[in-house]
Amino acid sequence: MELVNKRMTKQKRVILDILRNTDTHPTADWIYEQARKVLPDISLGTVYRNLGVLTETGQIMELNYGSSYSRYDGNPNNHYHSVCLKCGRVKDLEMPLHKELEKEVETLNCDKVLYHRLEFYVICQSCQQKEKDKK
């Protein structure tokens, strides 16, 4: 098994800074384009490898919505999201985690719950406004 490099490289630091300074939950391609502004020679493969390491070490969160690409979140703490079904925008929801859900699941089937993830699928305000403007 290959050992994953856990040290903070220049590439990893740039990727982490990009994620910590955006709330858009970007794709790897978007992160790559931003990283190239700082490190013109960085490769897309390097971005993917470092996103994997940052996810594995718990420094970022990978959000996979069943599409062909993931989105990444600079906030590694478990929290809820809303996902717009029209434009695909992912937003953090500022609300407390409902730990009682985990306790209820453990009571129902005796499994130990490690964490849970919850997304709300919405039509965002911007998309609602665009629909109103069309009428």
C-alpha positions in Angstrom: 0.0 0.0 0.0 1.3 3.4 -0.9 1.9 5.9 1.9 0.1 9.2 1.4 2.3 12.3 1.9 0.8 14.1 4.9 3.1 17.1 4.9 1.8 20.5 3.9 3.3 21.1 0.5 3.0 24.4 -1.4 0.4 22.9 -3.7 -1.6 21.5 -0.8 -1.5 24.9 1.0 -2.7 26.8 -2.1 -5.6 24.3 -2.7 -6.6 24.5 1.0 -6.4 28.3 0.9 -8.7 28.4 -2.2 -11.2 26.2 -0.5 -11.2 28.1 2.8 -11.7 31.4 1.0 -14.8 30.4 -1.0 -18.3 29.4 0.0 -19.2 28.0 -3.5 -18.3 24.3 -2.9 -16.3 24.2 -6.1 -15.4 21.3 -8.4 -11.8 20.1 -8.8 -11.7 21.8 -12.3 -12.6 25.2 -10.7 -10.0 24.7 -8.0 -7.5 23.8 -10.6 -8.2 27.0 -12.6 -7.8 29.1 -9.4 -4.6 27.3 -8.3 -3.0 27.9 -11.7 -3.3 31.7 -11.0 -0.9 31.1 -8.1 1.1 28.1 -9.4 1.0 28.2 -13.2 2.7 24.8 -13.5 0.3 22.8 -11.3 -1.4 19.9 -13.0 -5.0 18.7 -12.7 -3.7 15.4 -11.4 -1.8 17.2 -8.6 -5.0 19.0 -7.7 -7.0 15.7 -7.6 -4.3 13.9 -5.5 -4.1 16.8 -3.0 -7.9 17.0 -2.7 -7.8 13.3 -1.9 -5.2 13.8 0.8 -6.9 16.8 2.3 -10.2 14.8 2.4 -8.5 11.7 3.9 -6.8 13.8 6.6 -10.1 15.6 7.5 -9.0 19.1 6.4 -11.8 19.4 3.8 -15.0 17.7 3.0 -15.9 16.0 -0.3 -19.5 16.3 -1.4 -20.6 13.7 -3.9 -24.1 14.1 -5.3 -24.0 11.1 -7.6 -23.0 13.1 -10.6 -19.8 12.6 -12.5 -17.9 15.0 -10.3 -17.6 15.9 -6.7 -17.7 19.3 -5.0 -15.4 20.3 -2.2 -16.0 22.2 1.1 -13.3 24.0 3.0 -15.2 23.5 6.2 -14.4 19.9 7.4 -16.9 20.0 10.3 -20.1 18.2 9.6 -22.9 20.6 8.6 -26.0 20.7 6.4 -26.3 21.9 2.8 -28.9 23.0 0.4 -28.6 22.1 -3.3 -30.4 24.0 -5.9 -32.1 21.6 -8.4 -32.0 24.3 -11.2 -28.5 25.7 -11.1 -26.7 23.2 -8.9 -25.4 25.7 -6.3 -24.5 24.2 -3.0 -24.8 26.4 0.1 -24.0 25.8 3.8 -27.0 25.9 6.1 -26.3 27.7 9.4 -28.3 25.4 11.7 -27.3 23.0 14.4 -26.7 19.3 13.7 -29.5 17.1 15.0 -27.6 14.6 17.0 -30.9 13.1 18.2 -31.3 11.6 14.7 -28.1 9.6 15.2 -29.4 8.4 18.6 -32.7 7.4 17.0 -31.0 5.4 14.3 -28.9 3.6 16.9 -32.0 2.8 18.9 -33.8 1.5 15.8 -31.2 -0.9 14.5 -28.4 -1.0 17.2 -25.7 0.2 14.7 -23.1 2.7 15.9 -23.6 5.9 13.9 -20.4 7.7 13.2 -21.9 10.8 11.6 -24.7 11.8 9.2 -25.1 14.0 6.2 -28.2 15.8 5.3 -28.9 17.9 2.2 -32.0 19.9 1.4 -32.9 20.1 -2.3 -34.3 23.5 -3.2 -34.9 26.1 -5.9 -32.6 28.9 -4.8 -33.7 32.5 -4.5 -31.8 33.5 -7.6 -33.4 30.8 -9.7 -36.9 31.7 -8.3 -36.3 35.3 -9.3 -35.2 34.2 -12.8 -38.5 32.3 -13.2 -40.5 35.3 -12.0 -38.6 37.6 -14.5 -39.5 35.2 -17.4 -43.3 35.7 -16.7 
